[in-house]
């Protein structure tokens, strides 16, 4: 079992592709705010989520920004997302 652990250890720090980050962000934003987004409305750029949505929806998301970022960090097991724009 120890050999398997050592083998898997080298994959622990691999960052997930942007598409998986977008899907997770869509899910968490929906859970926290009730807002349904599409992955096409989100881009990941330099550890930031950029949202291509109306200002009204952005305001609702910004009110819960800390919670969303914290849940993303816990789910992705790293602090990949540091801000939402």
Chimera marker file (.cmm) of the C-alpha trace (Angstrom):
<marker_set name="trace">
<marker id="1" x="0.000" y="0.000" z="0.000" r="1" g="1" b="0" radius="0.5"/>
<marker id="2" x="2.894" y="2.329" z="0.737" r="1" g="1" b="0" radius="0.5"/>
<marker id="3" x="4.162" y="2.003" z="-2.837" r="1" g="1" b="0" radius="0.5"/>
<marker id="4" x="0.806" y="3.105" z="-4.192" r="1" g="1" b="0" radius="0.5"/>
<marker id="5" x="0.804" y="6.112" z="-1.871" r="1" g="1" b="0" radius="0.5"/>
<marker id="6" x="4.270" y="7.096" z="-3.052" r="1" g="1" b="0" radius="0.5"/>
<marker id="7" x="3.234" y="6.703" z="-6.675" r="1" g="1" b="0" radius="0.5"/>
<marker id="8" x="0.078" y="8.788" z="-6.256" r="1" g="1" b="0" radius="0.5"/>
<marker id="9" x="1.924" y="11.471" z="-4.278" r="1" g="1" b="0" radius="0.5"/>
<marker id="10" x="3.467" y="12.891" z="-7.453" r="1" g="1" b="0" radius="0.5"/>
<marker id="11" x="0.003" y="13.551" z="-8.915" r="1" g="1" b="0" radius="0.5"/>
<marker id="12" x="-1.226" y="15.464" z="-5.865" r="1" g="1" b="0" radius="0.5"/>
<marker id="13" x="-0.031" y="18.859" z="-7.103" r="1" g="1" b="0" radius="0.5"/>
<marker id="14" x="-1.365" y="18.642" z="-10.651" r="1" g="1" b="0" radius="0.5"/>
<marker id="15" x="-3.757" y="21.500" z="-11.389" r="1" g="1" b="0" radius="0.5"/>
<marker id="16" x="-7.133" y="20.615" z="-12.874" r="1" g="1" b="0" radius="0.5"/>
<marker id="17" x="-7.871" y="21.834" z="-16.395" r="1" g="1" b="0" radius="0.5"/>
<marker id="18" x="-9.835" y="25.062" z="-16.707" r="1" g="1" b="0" radius="0.5"/>
<marker id="19" x="-12.952" y="23.228" z="-17.886" r="1" g="1" b="0" radius="0.5"/>
<marker id="20" x="-13.206" y="21.245" z="-14.653" r="1" g="1" b="0" radius="0.5"/>
<marker id="21" x="-12.701" y="24.464" z="-12.666" r="1" g="1" b="0" radius="0.5"/>
<marker id="22" x="-15.516" y="26.109" z="-14.651" r="1" g="1" b="0" radius="0.5"/>
<marker id="23" x="-17.876" y="23.167" z="-14.055" r="1" g="1" b="0" radius="0.5"/>
<marker id="24" x="-17.134" y="23.204" z="-10.346" r="1" g="1" b="0" radius="0.5"/>
<marker id="25" x="-17.620" y="26.993" z="-10.219" r="1" g="1" b="0" radius="0.5"/>
<marker id="26" x="-21.006" y="26.702" z="-11.961" r="1" g="1" b="0" radius="0.5"/>
<marker id="27" x="-22.091" y="24.065" z="-9.446" r="1" g="1" b="0" radius="0.5"/>
<marker id="28" x="-20.900" y="25.989" z="-6.383" r="1" g="1" b="0" radius="0.5"/>
<marker id="29" x="-22.340" y="29.314" z="-7.577" r="1" g="1" b="0" radius="0.5"/>
<marker id="30" x="-25.688" y="27.590" z="-8.082" r="1" g="1" b="0" radius="0.5"/>
<marker id="31" x="-25.537" y="25.956" z="-4.632" r="1" g="1" b="0" radius="0.5"/>
<marker id="32" x="-24.636" y="29.212" z="-2.872" r="1" g="1" b="0" radius="0.5"/>
<marker id="33" x="-26.731" y="31.751" z="-4.806" r="1" g="1" b="0" radius="0.5"/>
<marker id="34" x="-29.297" y="29.791" z="-6.810" r="1" g="1" b="0" radius="0.5"/>
<marker id="35" x="-27.996" y="31.418" z="-10.015" r="1" g="1" b="0" radius="0.5"/>
<marker id="36" x="-27.666" y="29.047" z="-12.960" r="1" g="1" b="0" radius="0.5"/>
<marker id="37" x="-24.708" y="29.779" z="-15.213" r="1" g="1" b="0" radius="0.5"/>
<marker id="38" x="-23.192" y="28.047" z="-18.216" r="1" g="1" b="0" radius="0.5"/>
<marker id="39" x="-19.488" y="27.236" z="-18.434" r="1" g="1" b="0" radius="0.5"/>
<marker id="40" x="-19.385" y="29.445" z="-21.547" r="1" g="1" b="0" radius="0.5"/>
<marker id="41" x="-20.075" y="32.460" z="-19.305" r="1" g="1" b="0" radius="0.5"/>
<marker id="42" x="-16.932" y="31.843" z="-17.228" r="1" g="1" b="0" radius="0.5"/>
<marker id="43" x="-13.260" y="32.168" z="-18.078" r="1" g="1" b="0" radius="0.5"/>
<marker id="44" x="-10.324" y="31.338" z="-15.828" r="1" g="1" b="0" radius="0.5"/>
<marker id="45" x="-7.486" y="33.833" z="-16.117" r="1" g="1" b="0" radius="0.5"/>
<marker id="46" x="-4.534" y="34.158" z="-13.725" r="1" g="1" b="0" radius="0.5"/>
<marker id="47" x="-6.310" y="32.509" z="-10.779" r="1" g="1" b="0" radius="0.5"/>
<marker id="48" x="-9.441" y="34.596" z="-11.317" r="1" g="1" b="0" radius="0.5"/>
<marker id="49" x="-12.921" y="33.670" z="-12.447" r="1" g="1" b="0" radius="0.5"/>
<marker id="50" x="-14.168" y="36.187" z="-14.985" r="1" g="1" b="0" radius="0.5"/>
<marker id="51" x="-17.938" y="36.214" z="-15.387" r="1" g="1" b="0" radius="0.5"/>
<marker id="52" x="-19.631" y="37.320" z="-18.617" r="1" g="1" b="0" radius="0.5"/>
<marker id="53" x="-23.042" y="37.995" z="-17.066" r="1" g="1" b="0" radius="0.5"/>
<marker id="54" x="-25.352" y="40.898" z="-16.263" r="1" g="1" b="0" radius="0.5"/>
<marker id="55" x="-24.322" y="43.372" z="-13.543" r="1" g="1" b="0" radius="0.5"/>
<marker id="56" x="-27.337" y="42.342" z="-11.457" r="1" g="1" b="0" radius="0.5"/>
<marker id="57" x="-26.238" y="38.707" z="-11.343" r="1" g="1" b="0" radius="0.5"/>
<marker id="58" x="-22.629" y="39.720" z="-10.694" r="1" g="1" b="0" radius="0.5"/>
<marker id="59" x="-23.762" y="41.739" z="-7.667" r="1" g="1" b="0" radius="0.5"/>
<marker id="60" x="-25.578" y="38.729" z="-6.234" r="1" g="1" b="0" radius="0.5"/>
<marker id="61" x="-22.484" y="36.592" z="-6.746" r="1" g="1" b="0" radius="0.5"/>
<marker id="62" x="-20.150" y="39.250" z="-5.258" r="1" g="1" b="0" radius="0.5"/>
<marker id="63" x="-22.227" y="39.253" z="-2.057" r="1" g="1" b="0" radius="0.5"/>
<marker id="64" x="-21.242" y="35.587" z="-1.634" r="1" g="1" b="0" radius="0.5"/>
<marker id="65" x="-17.753" y="35.833" z="-3.155" r="1" g="1" b="0" radius="0.5"/>
<marker id="66" x="-15.807" y="34.703" z="-0.067" r="1" g="1" b="0" radius="0.5"/>
<marker id="67" x="-17.996" y="31.652" z="0.429" r="1" g="1" b="0" radius="0.5"/>
<marker id="68" x="-17.733" y="30.692" z="-3.251" r="1" g="1" b="0" radius="0.5"/>
<marker id="69" x="-13.932" y="31.054" z="-3.309" r="1" g="1" b="0" radius="0.5"/>
<marker id="70" x="-13.583" y="29.084" z="-0.071" r="1" g="1" b="0" radius="0.5"/>
<marker id="71" x="-15.735" y="26.227" z="-1.374" r="1" g="1" b="0" radius="0.5"/>
<marker id="72" x="-13.813" y="26.185" z="-4.663" r="1" g="1" b="0" radius="0.5"/>
<marker id="73" x="-10.517" y="25.981" z="-2.776" r="1" g="1" b="0" radius="0.5"/>
<marker id="74" x="-11.826" y="23.134" z="-0.614" r="1" g="1" b="0" radius="0.5"/>
<marker id="75" x="-13.211" y="21.241" z="-3.598" r="1" g="1" b="0" radius="0.5"/>
<marker id="76" x="-10.185" y="21.720" z="-5.837" r="1" g="1" b="0" radius="0.5"/>
<marker id="77" x="-7.827" y="21.012" z="-2.901" r="1" g="1" b="0" radius="0.5"/>
<marker id="78" x="-5.736" y="24.051" z="-3.698" r="1" g="1" b="0" radius="0.5"/>
<marker id="79" x="-6.103" y="27.801" z="-3.805" r="1" g="1" b="0" radius="0.5"/>
<marker id="80" x="-6.364" y="28.053" z="-7.558" r="1" g="1" b="0" radius="0.5"/>
<marker id="81" x="-9.068" y="30.749" z="-7.590" r="1" g="1" b="0" radius="0.5"/>
<marker id="82" x="-8.246" y="33.902" z="-5.647" r="1" g="1" b="0" radius="0.5"/>
<marker id="83" x="-10.832" y="36.351" z="-7.008" r="1" g="1" b="0" radius="0.5"/>
<marker id="84" x="-14.059" y="36.691" z="-8.978" r="1" g="1" b="0" radius="0.5"/>
<marker id="85" x="-14.351" y="39.494" z="-11.533" r="1" g="1" b="0" radius="0.5"/>
<link id1="1" id2="2" r="1" g="1" b="0" radius="0.2"/>
<link id1="2" id2="3" r="1" g="1" b="0" radius="0.2"/>
<link id1="3" id2="4" r="1" g="1" b="0" radius="0.2"/>
<link id1="4" id2="5" r="1" g="1" b="0" radius="0.2"/>
<link id1="5" id2="6" r="1" g="1" b="0" radius="0.2"/>
<link id1="6" id2="7" r="1" g="1" b="0" radius="0.2"/>
<link id1="7" id2="8" r="1" g="1" b="0" radius="0.2"/>
<link id1="8" id2="9" r="1" g="1" b="0" radius="0.2"/>
<link id1="9" id2="10" r="1" g="1" b="0" radius="0.2"/>
<link id1="10" id2="11" r="1" g="1" b="0" radius="0.2"/>
<link id1="11" id2="12" r="1" g="1" b="0" radius="0.2"/>
<link id1="12" id2="13" r="1" g="1" b="0" radius="0.2"/>
<link id1="13" id2="14" r="1" g="1" b="0" radius="0.2"/>
<link id1="14" id2="15" r="1" g="1" b="0" radius="0.2"/>
<link id1="15" id2="16" r="1" g="1" b="0" radius="0.2"/>
<link id1="16" id2="17" r="1" g="1" b="0" radius="0.2"/>
<link id1="17" id2="18" r="1" g="1" b="0" radius="0.2"/>
<link id1="18" id2="19" r="1" g="1" b="0" radius="0.2"/>
<link id1="19" id2="20" r="1" g="1" b="0" radius="0.2"/>
<link id1="20" id2="21" r="1" g="1" b="0" radius="0.2"/>
<link id1="21" id2="22" r="1" g="1" b="0" radius="0.2"/>
<link id1="22" id2="23" r="1" g="1" b="0" radius="0.2"/>
<link id1="23" id2="24" r="1" g="1" b="0" radius="0.2"/>
<link id1="24" id2="25" r="1" g="1" b="0" radius="0.2"/>
<link id1="25" id2="26" r="1" g="1" b="0" radius="0.2"/>
<link id1="26" id2="27" r="1" g="1" b="0" radius="0.2"/>
<link id1="27" id2="28" r="1" g="1" b="0" radius="0.2"/>
<link id1="28" id2="29" r="1" g="1" b="0" radius="0.2"/>
<link id1="29" id2="30" r="1" g="1" b="0" radius="0.2"/>
<link id1="30" id2="31" r="1" g="1" b="0" radius="0.2"/>
<link id1="31" id2="32" r="1" g="1" b="0" radius="0.2"/>
<link id1="32" id2="33" r="1" g="1" b="0" radius="0.2"/>
<link id1="33" id2="34" r="1" g="1" b="0" radius="0.2"/>
<link id1="34" id2="35" r="1" g="1" b="0" radius="0.2"/>
<link id1="35" id2="36" r="1" g="1" b="0" radius="0.2"/>
<link id1="36" id2="37" r="1" g="1" b="0" radius="0.2"/>
<link id1="37" id2="38" r="1" g="1" b="0" radius="0.2"/>
<link id1="38" id2="39" r="1" g="1" b="0" radius="0.2"/>
<link id1="39" id2="40" r="1" g="1" b="0" radius="0.2"/>
<link id1="40" id2="41" r="1" g="1" b="0" radius="0.2"/>
<link id1="41" id2="42" r="1" g="1" b="0" radius="0.2"/>
<link id1="42" id2="43" r="1" g="1" b="0" radius="0.2"/>
<link id1="43" id2="44" r="1" g="1" b="0" radius="0.2"/>
<link id1="44" id2="45" r="1" g="1" b="0" radius="0.2"/>
<link id1="45" id2="46" r="1" g="1" b="0" radius="0.2"/>
<link id1="46" id2="47" r="1" g="1" b="0" radius="0.2"/>
<link id1="47" id2="48" r="1" g="1" b="0" radius="0.2"/>
<link id1="48" id2="49" r="1" g="1" b="0" radius="0.2"/>
<link id1="49" id2="50" r="1" g="1" b="0" radius="0.2"/>
<link id1="50" id2="51" r="1" g="1" b="0" radius="0.2"/>
<link id1="51" id2="52" r="1" g="1" b="0" radius="0.2"/>
<link id1="52" id2="53" r="1" g="1" b="0" radius="0.2"/>
<link id1="53" id2="54" r="1" g="1" b="0" radius="0.2"/>
<link id1="54" id2="55" r="1" g="1" b="0" radius="0.2"/>
<link id1="55" id2="56" r="1" g="1" b="0" radius="0.2"/>
<link id1="56" id2="57" r="1" g="1" b="0" radius="0.2"/>
<link id1="57" id2="58" r="1" g="1" b="0" radius="0.2"/>
<link id1="58" id2="59" r="1" g="1" b="0" radius="0.2"/>
<link id1="59" id2="60" r="1" g="1" b="0" radius="0.2"/>
<link id1="60" id2="61" r="1" g="1" b="0" radius="0.2"/>
<link id1="61" id2="62" r="1" g="1" b="0" radius="0.2"/>
<link id1="62" id2="63" r="1" g="1" b="0" radius="0.2"/>
<link id1="63" id2="64" r="1" g="1" b="0" radius="0.2"/>
<link id1="64" id2="65" r="1" g="1" b="0" radius="0.2"/>
<link id1="65" id2="66" r="1" g="1" b="0" radius="0.2"/>
<link id1="66" id2="67" r="1" g="1" b="0" radius="0.2"/>
<link id1="67" id2="68" r="1" g="1" b="0" radius="0.2"/>
<link id1="68" id2="69" r="1" g="1" b="0" radius="0.2"/>
<link id1="69" id2="70" r="1" g="1" b="0" radius="0.2"/>
<link id1="70" id2="71" r="1" g="1" b="0" radius="0.2"/>
<link id1="71" id2="72" r="1" g="1" b="0" radius="0.2"/>
<link id1="72" id2="73" r="1" g="1" b="0" radius="0.2"/>
<link id1="73" id2="74" r="1" g="1" b="0" radius="0.2"/>
<link id1="74" id2="75" r="1" g="1" b="0" radius="0.2"/>
<link id1="75" id2="76" r="1" g="1" b="0" radius="0.2"/>
<link id1="76" id2="77" r="1" g="1" b="0" radius="0.2"/>
<link id1="77" id2="78" r="1" g="1" b="0" radius="0.2"/>
<link id1="78" id2="79" r="1" g="1" b="0" radius="0.2"/>
<link id1="79" id2="80" r="1" g="1" b="0" radius="0.2"/>
<link id1="80" id2="81" r="1" g="1" b="0" radius="0.2"/>
<link id1="81" id2="82" r="1" g="1" b="0" radius="0.2"/>
<link id1="82" id2="83" r="1" g="1" b="0" radius="0.2"/>
<link id1="83" id2="84" r="1" g="1" b="0" radius="0.2"/>
<link id1="84" id2="85" r="1" g="1" b="0" radius="0.2"/>
</marker_set>
